[in-house]
């Protein structure tokens, strides 16, 4: 036991010391994660000792200690088809303890994994050594630290278009590596998009070419000499730099350095196999085809013209000007004085800034307006010399001449407010909705409650449920849209209902509680014995019948809309309410005195009757005073003789408890 404790203490001290070391190797931080492909196996031969950054551990007991990224490696991938993800981590040494955690980082900074536990979608921090991962053998989505805990988790569900980070943490303080492979799930994390050249542009001096690809490619597949490219038409490529490759593994932007500036003319950039035997390769080793090429025309240096304006939204408060070259942010007057807007009505520019904040140049400049443009109109943005003494200057140092302009237009804002009129009916209510359709509105989308929808300008809703209705309208003129909501109550809900004692005594008031619901109700009662009433809560009294007699009590209600509803209840009036107990009964099925029961216990509440034989055994028990004993127990006739009975109940009128007992004789 002491040796095991000392070994555990040594392991704890060792890993604690390692946690102070900063990870500098690419792939050992979220921001420099390895891009992975679902069809490949990734081998990590050694694991540099570093890490120790605390991680949120949702669902795990904090008393087990803080989780950290011990000797980590991070992997990133995108889901191209929704489904389950299966993967396997195979240690090079099976005595190694590898842990892992999977995050959905769609739209998030990769470093958010250290602060936001909600990003975790699956994990396994089992203290067991050997194989681990996510597979069909897993039964838990989240496996916390400790032993004995399962080494495999249930396969998590991935969502198409979402981005993910996988952390593999090596708890064992050794540098033995591992292999990572994917399989067994239904999700697709392999990008099958064919690599292509997307765009090509030259620097101002004509001595550099900027190549843009349609997807990320491996930095390792690009040679430093740029041997994967050749420029037809003249010009020698002397080097290539992948943007972001200095601290990452992939890039979609390449800077080609030329031996000398290109003269004005037409050129074509062509792809070929480089000195490393390939062109450019993506994560899954798909190569950029040697048939790929892009033309480029080098023209004499001229000022960059006002090119276009980004599509304008409804009631814009800002405008986004687009240029073909990077424009110097220093040349943009912050007060917006480089621009003015002319058009249907006055518009004031109050500010201007580069869209790419913090950069020296931008192809998009954002203009701020003094107020949103809510009325229809046609306008021009006109370039002028601002208070900074210039118009705009591009990355080549050329100033765009004043007077350049771009046009745009806006439509009126719209209003979705609507009115309605209610037509009340007994079975259905009809509500007619009205929208004025002003400001060019040509699209209506109504949600009318009770599952009803419409695209008409003035629809009608039919309602069978008389309660509060919630209605929504979305309108559009193809440029602006608006939403309005309203709720109202259909006030003609009608229900006839009442409560009355089922059992009643003769010549006594029968309590009635009217629970009918409606607007401006009128009442018509019929008590079944010739009595009627129009009162809301009548007080009927029944004459004593010769024998117990049933009656049907009927209530009809009429509301202020002329609609009616009806309710009926059955009652019984007894000829006597004197509680009596017979002293004998003859269960011979002749229809006379066949059962022993309490008589006329009309006002007995919480009733209980028990019958005992001579040995003190219970032979009959009931809570219904109308029920009686037939002289049998479990279908077997009981012998003739004397039996003892006990009865307990509460008097309905006085609320006083009553206890009675006695004997009776079973005669056969």
C-alpha positions, -999 to +999 in steps of 0.1 A: +000+000+000+028+024+008+046+017-025+013+023-044+008+056-025+044+067-032+041+059-069+008+079-071+024+108-053+055+107-076+032+107-107+012+136-093+043+157-086+057+148-121+025+158-140+021+189-118+056+201-127+048+195-164+018+216-163+038+248-159+054+244-193+040+264-222+032+245-254+051+259-284+050+230-309+024+236-336-006+214-330-004+216-292-027+246-289-063+251-302-052+279-325-026+257-342-047+225-344-039+198-370-064+197-399-076+161-403-093+140-429-117+111-421-100+087-445-065+090-430-046+076-400-026+102-381+006+090-363+021+110-335+054+094-328+063+115-297+044+138-274+063+169-261+058+175-224+038+207-219+003+220-212-015+224-179-042+249-189-074+242-169-104+230-188-141+233-179-154+199-170-193+199-172-209+170-155-178+159-135-173+161-098-151+191-090-137+171-060-119+148-084-096+177-093-093+203-122-089+188-157-060+202-177-046+197-212-017+175-202+009+170-230-018+179-256-024+177-293-054+194-310-071+184-342-096+203-362-122+193-388-155+202-404-186+180-407-197+177-444-226+153-436-245+150-403-242+118-384-223+101-356-185+103-352-164+072-344-127+073-338-099+053-322-068+064-303-042+036-302-012+043-278+022+031-290+026+019-254-005+003-240+004+013-205-002+049-215-033+068-203-047+089-231-078+111-225-098+132-250-125+159-253-145+170-284-157+206-289-182+223-313-164+256-320-186+268-348-183+306-350-162+307-319-126+316-310-107+283-306-094+294-272-130+296-259-126+259-251-106+269-220-136+290-206-169+278-220-179+243-209-210+244-232-188+237-262-180+202-250-201+176-269-183+144-258-153+134-237-135+105-220-111+111-191-111+076-178-080+067-157-077+033-175-048+027-199-049+014-234-072+020-263-098+048-261-121+067-283-158+069-294-176+038-307-208+017-307-195+000-276-197+032-256-227+038-233-219+072-219-215+105-238-194+121-210-169+099-191-152+117-162-118+109-145-111+080-123-112+042-123-128+019-131-144+040-159-151+029-194-124+038-220-149+042-248-177+069-250-208+068-271-204+083-306-214+119-306-237+135-332-221+160-356-240+187-375-233+195-412-214+227-416-202+228-380-165+230-370-150+208-343-118+206-322-106+173-308-082+174-278-060+144-271-044+147-237-016+124-225-019+120-188+010+096-185+042+116-182+060+099-210+066+108-246+052+076-262+030+086-291-002+072-306-022+067-337-056+084-345-080+070-370-117+077-378-144+051-386-175+034-374-198+065-375-221+079-401-208+115-402-186+126-431-156+147-421-138+143-454-139+173-477-144+160-513-143+195-529-118+195-558-089+219-551-090+249-575-073+282-581-098+309-572-082+343-579-049+360-588-038+396-584-005+414-586+011+438-562+014+475-571+051+471-580+043+440-602+070+419-584+046+398-563+015+377-572-012+368-546-028+335-553-062+326-536-074+289-535-109+276-530-099+256-499-072+251-473-041+231-485-012+216-466+016+240-460+040+211-462+031+205-498+043+239-509+080+243-517+098+274-506+109+280-542+073+280-555+082+252-580+045+243-581+038+274-603+051+288-635+042+321-651+036+319-689+044+350-708+075+359-689+086+364-653+104+340-630+091+329-596+118+327-570+099+319-538+065+311-524+051+318-489+019+303-475+000+329-455-004+315-420+021+287-425+046+301-400+024+290-371-001+266-387-005+236-410-027+249-438-033+279-460-056+291-488-034+321-497+000+321-513+024+349-520+047+344-550+078+365-552+091+373-587+127+379-598+117+413-612+086+435-617+064+424-646+061+446-676+026+456-688+010+427-707-009+395-704+003+365-683-010+331-672-002+314-639+000+276-644+002+247-619+028+219-622+044+193-601+069+208-578+104+196-569+088+176-541+069+155-566+035+169-562+015+201-567-005+213-536-023+187-514-054+192-492-059+174-459-069+142-477-040+144-502-062+155-531-039+174-554-044+207-572-046+196-609-018+206-633-045+218-656-054+246-633-044+281-645-054+318-641-048+347-664-037+381-652-032+414-670-006+438-658-016+474-667+002+507-662-004+520-627-036+541-626-057+554-596-083+529-582-118+539-592-149+538-571-161+503-580-194+495-564-215+496-532-225+465-513-262+456-514-281+481-493-304+468-465-337+483-454-334+516-437-296+516-439-276+535-413-244+528-431-231+522-466-202+498-476-181+510-506-162+482-524-128+487-542-108+464-564-075+473-546-066+477-510-072+514-500-050+530-474-068+533-442-047+563-433-061+582-463-097+578-450-109+609-431-126+595-399-152+623-401-164+610-435-156+643-452-141+623-482-177+616-492-210+632-497-244+618-507-267+634-532-302+623-541-339+624-535-336+639-500-307+652-479-284+626-464-253+635-442-222+613-439-209+615-403-180+590-404-159+567-424-136+537-415-120+507-430-141+475-427-110+455-417-103+473-385-066+475-374-052+468-409-032+492-431-054+487-461-089+475-469-111+469-500-142+479-481-148+514-466-179+518-443-197+552-443-219+561-413-250+582-419-267+607-396-300+589-398-314+557-414-328+561-449-364+552-443-381+567-474-377+556-510-351+574-530-323+573-555-288+585-544-251+588-554-221+585-531-196+611-545-159+612-536-144+645-527-113+659-511-118+656-474-106+677-444-074+655-444-064+671-477-069+641-500-096+618-514-086+581-511-051+566-518-047+530-528-020+506-517+001+517-547+001+553-535-023+564-563-050+590-553-085+584-567-097+616-585-125+636-568-159+633-585-159+595-587-194+582-577-215+551-573-253+550-573-278+532-550-315+533-542-337+524-513-374+516-509-398+528-483-399+511-449-431+492-443-455+488-414-471+455-406-497+470-382-532+455-390-568+458-378-595+432-373-632+428-368-648+399-349-681+382-359-694+361-331-713+329-337-725+300-315-703+273-330-677+293-349-663+329-347-652+347-379-624+373-377-616+394-407-581+409-408-572+441-427-538+455-438-536+487-458-507+475-481-490+509-482-454+516-493-453+489-520-460+460-498-466+429-520-460+400-496-481+390-466-475+361-443-502+356-416-501+332-387-537+332-375-538+307-346-555+273-345-531+262-372-544+287-398-520+306-421-526+328-451-507+349-478-537+371-486-536+408-479-570+406-460-576+370-448-604+356-427-599+334-396-625+308-385-622+298-348-640+270-329-621+275-297-633+306-278-602+318-260-573+342-264-558+342-299-523+352-309-519+365-345-487+375-364-482+393-397-449+396-416-450+420-446-424+429-472-420+451-503-390+430-515-366+454-498-380+461-463-400+439-440-418+443-408-436+421-382-467+429-361-484+409-335-517+411-317-537+391-292-574+393-285-600+373-266-630+357-281-654+364-253-683+341-263-671+310-246-703+293-233-706+263-209-736+251-189-726+232-157-737+228-121-732+205-092-759+189-070-760+161-044-768+128-060-787+115-030-812+138-013-838+138+015-875+146+011-889+180+021-854+194+025-835+220+004-813+205-023-780+224-025-772+235-061-740+252-072-742+269-107-707+268-124-719+279-159-696+302-178-707+328-204-715+364-211-748+379-199-763+345-191-800+338-187-810+305-169-838+280-173-840+252-147-862+221-149-860+199-118-879+169-132-909+170-108-927+200-124-905+226-106-888+253-128-867+284-121-849+312-139-827+321-110-789+317-112-788+296-080-823+282-072-832+263-040-854+234-050-873+212-024-887+178-033-918+164-018-914+130-001-921+102-026-936+068-017-903+052-025-868+064-036-873+082-069-848+093-096-851+127-113-832+144-141-823+180-133-817+201-165-801+236-169-802+255-201-782+288-203-785+315-230-758+341-235-760+377-248-752+365-283-784+343-283-764+310-280-775+282-258-759+253-239-774+226-217-763+203-188-782+175-171-776+156-138-794+126-123-804+127-086-823+104-063-848+116-036-855+090-008-887+086+010-868+089+043-834+099+056-838+081+089-807+059+092-817+024+102-799-009+104-817-043+101-810-070+127-812-099+102-811-107+065-817-138+043-793-141+013-814-166-006-818-145-038-855-141-035-852-104-041-862-096-005-837-087+023-809-105+004-781-082+016-771-066+049-766-028+046-772+005+063-805+020+052-811+057+042-775+069+050-780+097+025-761+123+045-732+099+055-698+113+044-665+093+047-686+062+053-672+029+065-689-004+074-672-035+087-687-069+095-670-095+118-677-132+124-676-148+159-639-153+156-632-116+151-624-120+114-635-093+089-659-109+065-671-077+048-659-041+044-671-011+023-670+026+020-702+028+000-734+030+022-754+017-007-734-015-009-743-045+012-730-079+023-744-109+004-733-134+031-703-147+012-665-144+015-645-150-017-676-165-032-681-190-004-714-189+017-709-182+053-727-200+080-759-188+096-755-171+129-748-138+147-723-113+132-710-080+147-710-048+126-694-013+131-702+018+111-684+052+110-693+083+091-697+121+093-730+138+091-732+160+060-752+188+077-737+189+112-702+177+102-702+157+134-687+122+135-710+092+141-700+058+154-725+029+155-723-008+162-745-037+167-752-073+158-773-089+131-783-125+123-776-142+090-805-166+083-803-194+058 
